[in-house]
Amino acid sequence: MWQCGNCSELVENDFEVCWNCQTERDDSVASIRSDPQEWECEACGAEVGIDDDICANCGADISEVAGPQISCPKTRLLNILKVLTEKGCISRFSEDSENNFEVFTQYSAAFDMMTWLKFEVTSDVMRVRFTHLLGTLDLNQEFNPHDLINVLMSNRNSYNWTSGYFSVNYLGDEFWVYLENSHFYLLKWHDEEIADAMSLQFLDLLGLGIGEPPKPIKMFRQRH
């Protein structure tokens, strides 16, 4: 087999012209060995090359002949969320977009708060960004600009000795206020170990979310 230098198609050695684009064989393009060059990733089933260390489709480690040491990241994310559900940290979850999940907690219905987990996976590290919508900015006539300075000062290092900080997003003529944090976990850890560490992340921020935030943040009130 040889690979066309114009369109990258694979062509049998018996042919001197690419069947796909009619480009003549270039002597500078080395012939491809006829022995098997691909097999299936054991994590997701996608075809991977013999020299590949990481599956291009799912990111699994395929450096060992025995197969990936780290299973498909998407499968792991779902498993971690299931463990968090079993622990009672969340009641359920749904995928908003690629690797971004809305999770439902005890505050979702009681306070109309919303929480998201965004997963970013590399070859050996998982970064989890926790975003918790807790209220709005109350910019009425009594608003004091110094209050915003106090909020920024409270964010220094982190808010109230937690790992979280306040952030604001302007959407639909409203300033929405969030508590956010990010943590990193090694993919060599078991899913249960990552879920245990993430449960502390929930306690850290959700416990804070019930307290009274500084002005001009107006937290959603509990339903009656």
C-alpha positions in Angstrom: 0.0 0.0 0.0 1.0 3.6 -0.6 -0.5 6.9 0.6 -1.5 9.6 -1.9 0.4 12.8 -1.2 -2.5 14.9 -2.4 -5.6 13.4 -0.7 -4.0 10.9 1.8 -6.0 8.0 0.4 -4.5 4.5 0.6 -3.8 2.9 -2.7 -2.7 -0.7 -3.6 1.0 -1.0 -4.7 -0.1 -2.4 -8.1 -1.5 1.1 -9.0 0.6 4.1 -9.9 -2.3 6.6 -9.9 -4.5 7.4 -6.9 -8.1 6.0 -7.5 -9.6 8.9 -5.6 -8.0 12.0 -7.1 -6.0 10.7 -10.1 -2.7 12.0 -8.7 0.3 10.0 -9.8 2.3 8.1 -7.2 5.1 10.3 -5.7 8.4 8.4 -5.2 8.9 10.5 -2.1 5.9 8.9 -0.4 7.0 5.8 1.3 5.0 2.6 0.8 3.0 1.6 3.8 3.8 -1.8 5.3 1.3 -4.5 4.4 1.1 -6.0 7.9 -1.8 -4.9 10.1 -1.5 -1.2 11.1 -4.8 -0.7 13.0 -6.9 -2.4 15.6 -9.8 -1.4 17.8 -9.5 0.6 21.0 -10.8 -1.6 23.8 -12.4 1.4 25.5 -14.6 2.8 22.7 -14.1 0.5 19.6 -12.6 3.1 17.4 -9.7 2.2 15.0 -6.3 3.1 16.3 -2.9 2.9 14.7 -0.1 0.5 15.8 2.1 3.4 16.9 -0.6 5.3 18.7 -0.3 5.8 22.5 -3.6 7.6 22.9 -6.9 6.9 21.2 -7.8 9.9 19.1 -11.5 9.2 19.6 -11.9 8.8 23.4 -8.4 9.7 24.8 -7.8 6.3 26.4 -4.3 5.2 27.0 -3.5 2.4 24.5 0.3 2.3 25.0 0.1 -1.2 26.4 -0.5 -4.2 24.1 -3.0 -5.5 26.6 -5.2 -2.5 25.9 -6.0 0.8 27.5 -5.1 1.2 31.2 -7.6 4.1 31.4 -11.1 3.5 30.1 -13.0 5.8 27.9 -13.2 9.3 29.6 -17.0 9.6 28.8 -17.7 6.3 30.4 -15.7 7.3 33.5 -17.6 10.7 33.7 -20.9 8.9 33.8 -19.7 6.4 36.3 -18.4 9.2 38.6 -21.7 11.0 38.4 -23.5 7.7 39.2 -21.3 7.3 42.3 -22.1 10.9 43.4 -25.8 10.1 43.0 -25.4 7.0 45.2 -23.6 9.1 47.8 -26.5 11.6 47.9 -24.5 14.5 46.7 -26.8 14.9 43.7 -30.2 13.5 43.0 -29.8 13.2 39.2 -27.9 14.7 36.3 -28.3 15.5 32.6 -25.8 16.4 29.9 -26.1 19.9 28.6 -23.2 19.8 26.1 -20.0 17.8 25.5 -18.7 16.8 28.9 -20.8 19.5 30.6 -23.5 18.2 33.0 -26.3 19.9 35.0 -26.5 18.2 38.3 -29.5 18.4 40.6 -29.0 18.9 44.3 -31.2 19.5 47.3 -31.1 23.2 46.5 -32.2 22.9 42.9 -35.9 22.7 43.8 -35.8 24.4 47.2 -34.0 27.5 46.0 -34.3 27.4 42.2 -30.5 27.2 42.2 -28.7 25.5 39.3 -25.4 23.6 39.4 -23.1 22.4 36.5 -20.0 20.3 36.3 -17.7 20.8 33.4 -15.1 18.0 32.8 -11.9 18.6 30.8 -9.8 15.5 30.3 -6.2 15.2 29.2 -4.1 12.1 28.9 -3.6 11.7 32.6 -5.5 14.5 34.4 -9.2 15.3 34.8 -10.1 19.0 35.6 -13.6 19.5 37.0 -15.1 23.0 37.1 -17.9 23.4 39.5 -20.4 26.3 38.7 -23.3 27.0 41.1 -25.9 29.7 40.2 -27.1 31.2 43.5 -28.6 34.6 42.8 -28.4 38.0 41.0 -26.9 41.4 41.6 -29.4 43.8 43.2 -28.5 47.1 41.5 -31.4 49.2 42.8 -31.3 52.9 43.7 -29.7 52.2 47.0 -26.9 50.4 45.4 -23.5 51.4 46.8 -20.5 50.9 44.5 -18.3 50.2 47.5 -20.4 47.0 48.0 -18.9 45.6 44.7 -15.4 46.4 46.0 -16.2 44.4 49.1 -17.3 41.4 47.0 -14.0 41.6 45.1 -12.1 41.8 48.3 -14.0 38.8 49.7 -12.8 36.8 46.6 -9.2 37.4 47.4 -7.6 33.9 47.5 -11.0 32.3 47.9 -14.4 33.2 49.5 -14.9 32.7 53.2 -12.0 30.1 53.5 -13.5 27.8 50.9 -12.1 26.8 47.5 -14.8 28.9 45.8 -15.1 32.4 44.4 -17.9 34.6 43.1 -18.4 35.3 39.3 -20.9 37.3 37.4 -22.5 36.8 34.0 -24.8 39.3 32.2 -27.6 37.5 30.4 -31.1 38.5 29.5 -30.9 42.0 31.1 -29.8 40.4 34.4 -26.6 40.0 36.3 -26.4 36.4 37.4 -24.1 35.4 40.3 -22.3 32.1 40.6 -20.0 30.4 43.0 -17.2 28.5 41.1 -14.2 26.4 41.7 -11.9 24.0 39.8 -10.1 20.9 41.0 -7.7 18.5 39.3 -7.8 14.7 39.7 -5.4 12.1 38.4 -7.0 9.6 35.9 -5.0 6.8 37.6 -7.3 7.2 40.6 -10.4 4.9 40.8 -13.7 6.5 39.9 -14.8 6.0 43.5 -11.8 7.9 44.8 -12.5 10.8 42.4 -16.1 10.9 43.5 -15.1 11.0 47.1 -12.9 14.0 46.5 -15.6 15.7 44.5 -18.1 15.2 47.3 -15.9 17.5 49.4 -16.2 20.0 46.6 -20.0 19.8 46.9 -19.9 20.3 50.7 -17.5 23.2 50.3 -19.6 25.2 47.9 -23.2 24.1 48.4 -22.9 24.6 52.2 -21.7 28.1 51.5 -24.5 28.8 49.1 -27.1 28.7 51.8 -25.3 31.4 53.8 -26.1 35.1 53.3 -23.7 36.4 50.6 -22.4 40.0 50.7 -24.3 42.9 49.2 -25.2 43.6 46.4 -25.6 39.8 45.8 -29.3 38.8 46.2 -29.5 35.1 46.8 -32.5 33.1 45.6 -35.0 32.6 48.4 -36.2 29.3 49.6 -39.6 28.3 48.3 -42.5 28.0 50.8 
